[in-house]
């Protein structure tokens, strides 16, 4: 049987940034909806969808990095540096 772990929410400073980015992504999606509704060129729609995809990927990286740094149990300070290096490498590889 699985043991349920305590819920660890996103810290307040990161939460504010996550919510800010989500609002921006919502605006981008509404913009694309309007572009399609107004029969804009496919190329323009594709470009905006690519921008949304990049925004979501960046947000996902932020949340995953926050989880690794703040939410995993028992991370020693030297391990946090290793996690940071790993995320820098993963960001560069995107």
C-alpha positions as CSV (number, residue, x, y, z in Angstrom):
1,X,0.0,0.0,0.0
2,X,1.3,3.5,-0.9
3,X,2.2,6.0,1.8
4,X,0.7,9.4,1.2
5,X,3.3,12.2,1.5
6,X,2.5,15.6,2.8
7,X,1.4,18.1,0.2
8,X,4.1,20.8,-0.4
9,X,2.6,23.7,-2.3
10,X,4.7,26.0,-4.5
11,X,6.4,28.7,-2.5
12,X,4.6,32.1,-2.6
13,X,7.3,33.9,-4.6
14,X,7.3,31.1,-7.3
15,X,3.5,30.9,-7.1
16,X,3.2,34.5,-8.1
17,X,5.5,34.0,-11.1
18,X,3.6,30.8,-12.1
19,X,0.3,32.6,-12.0
20,X,1.7,35.6,-14.0
21,X,3.0,33.3,-16.7
22,X,-0.3,31.4,-16.8
23,X,-2.2,34.7,-17.4
24,X,0.2,35.5,-20.2
25,X,-0.3,32.0,-21.8
26,X,-4.1,32.4,-21.4
27,X,-3.8,35.7,-23.3
28,X,-1.7,34.1,-26.0
29,X,-4.4,31.3,-26.4
30,X,-7.2,33.9,-26.6
31,X,-5.1,35.8,-29.2
32,X,-4.8,32.6,-31.4
33,X,-8.5,32.0,-31.0
34,X,-9.1,35.4,-32.4
35,X,-6.7,34.9,-35.2
36,X,-8.4,31.7,-36.3
37,X,-11.8,33.3,-35.9
38,X,-10.7,36.2,-38.2
39,X,-9.2,33.9,-40.8
40,X,-5.6,35.0,-40.3
41,X,-2.8,33.3,-42.3
42,X,-1.9,29.8,-41.2
43,X,1.8,30.8,-41.0
44,X,0.9,33.5,-38.4
45,X,-1.2,31.0,-36.4
46,X,1.6,28.4,-36.4
47,X,4.1,31.0,-35.2
48,X,1.8,32.0,-32.3
49,X,1.2,28.3,-31.4
50,X,5.0,27.8,-31.3
51,X,5.3,30.8,-28.9
52,X,2.6,29.2,-26.7
53,X,4.4,25.9,-26.7
54,X,7.7,27.7,-25.7
55,X,5.9,29.5,-22.9
56,X,4.4,26.3,-21.6
57,X,7.7,24.5,-21.8
58,X,9.4,27.3,-19.9
59,X,6.8,27.3,-17.2
60,X,7.0,23.5,-16.9
61,X,10.8,23.9,-16.4
62,X,10.2,26.5,-13.7
63,X,7.8,24.3,-11.8
64,X,9.9,21.2,-12.2
65,X,13.0,23.0,-11.0
66,X,11.0,24.4,-8.0
67,X,9.8,20.9,-7.2
68,X,13.4,19.6,-7.3
69,X,14.8,22.4,-5.2
70,X,11.9,23.1,-2.7
71,X,9.7,20.0,-2.6
72,X,11.9,17.0,-2.5
73,X,12.7,15.8,1.0
74,X,16.1,15.9,2.5
75,X,18.1,17.7,-0.1
76,X,21.5,18.8,1.3
77,X,22.9,22.1,0.1
78,X,25.6,20.4,-2.1
79,X,22.8,18.4,-3.7
80,X,20.9,21.6,-4.5
81,X,24.0,22.8,-6.5
82,X,23.9,19.5,-8.4
83,X,20.2,19.9,-9.1
84,X,20.9,23.5,-10.4
85,X,23.6,22.2,-12.7
86,X,21.4,19.5,-14.0
87,X,18.6,21.9,-14.8
88,X,21.0,24.3,-16.5
89,X,22.1,21.4,-18.7
90,X,18.5,20.4,-19.5
91,X,17.6,24.0,-20.4
92,X,20.5,24.2,-22.7
93,X,19.6,20.9,-24.4
94,X,16.0,22.1,-25.1
